[in-house]
Amino acid sequence: GENDAGKQRLSSFCATAHHLNRIITDDNLLLDDATSALSVAEFFALGLQGVVRLILSARTVSKDADVASTMIARYKKLLEPMIQAHDNSLLMRHWFPNGDGDAEYHPERVHGLMQHAITSYCLTKIQQSAKTDELVPSLEMCRAFADASKTAIPKSDRIIPDEGDLVHFVTNIAYTPGISCSRPVLDILWALYECLPVRVKSRESSDERWALLSAIIDAFYRHLLVVEIGLRWCLDSRIVGTLRNLRQSAEGSGNRNAIALGCNIL
């Protein structure tokens, strides 16, 4: 009844205050004065996307810290606890779609909200840094989350549990407009490719969704291969161009074999 709802709101407030304190007092985050003074109400007002952005974009104490390990450490310490247990996830209720704050707790639903917030942040970061010196660190962050979502990991422990969502995350990152395929960039794109599900031909005849995903993965591999060949022949990586241009040219030509198109389409 009304008393139970009041207890739930109080529990949610306490869980949120506790978690906000964990974020503000984390020794590895360099937060500005305004963020360090956030109230619980202001924390709620950020929305889940805002909280993810706050945690993942914060400067780190150590300038020599590895980007990938730093991002995963932040996820494990400050984001995953928000979705792991019922008590901790109480604060997530405020960010359920349609303001459904009193909805029954569903682990998959809460995990899905967190996954969407993280992947959206990553894609936005790549779009913003595509033509800047921040591109490689941003790609390293994406690779870290993809690596922590490999299908070899138990589904409940993956940051991106669904294999289809992982495929779309990786390819959305790789085909972002403006990403010029320099050697460091291409190395990370290959690493992202290695995070994708292994092709299982026996599934393709019985699982239509898996067949479509396999086609996407195969095309991605062909495009990477063309760029790899191009980089070995072209001294200026700007001549090689972007994966997005390659995909558009391949689709426009109607030629399914991207390798046959050659470097001149990039």
Protein Blocks (a to p, Z undefined) as FASTA:
>chain_A
ZZlmmmmmmmmmmmmmmmmmmmmmpmkbccdfklmmpcfklmmmnommlmmmmmmmpccf
blkbcfklmmmmmmmmmmmmmmmpmmlmmmmmmmgghhiakbccdfklmmmmmmmmmmmm
mmmmmmmmmmmcklmmmmmmmmmmmmmmcfkbcfklpmblblklmmmmmmmmmmpghiac
dfklmmmmmmmmmmpccddfklmmmmmklmmmmmmmmmmmmmmmmmmmmmmmmmblklno
paklmmmmmmmnopablmlnojmlZZ
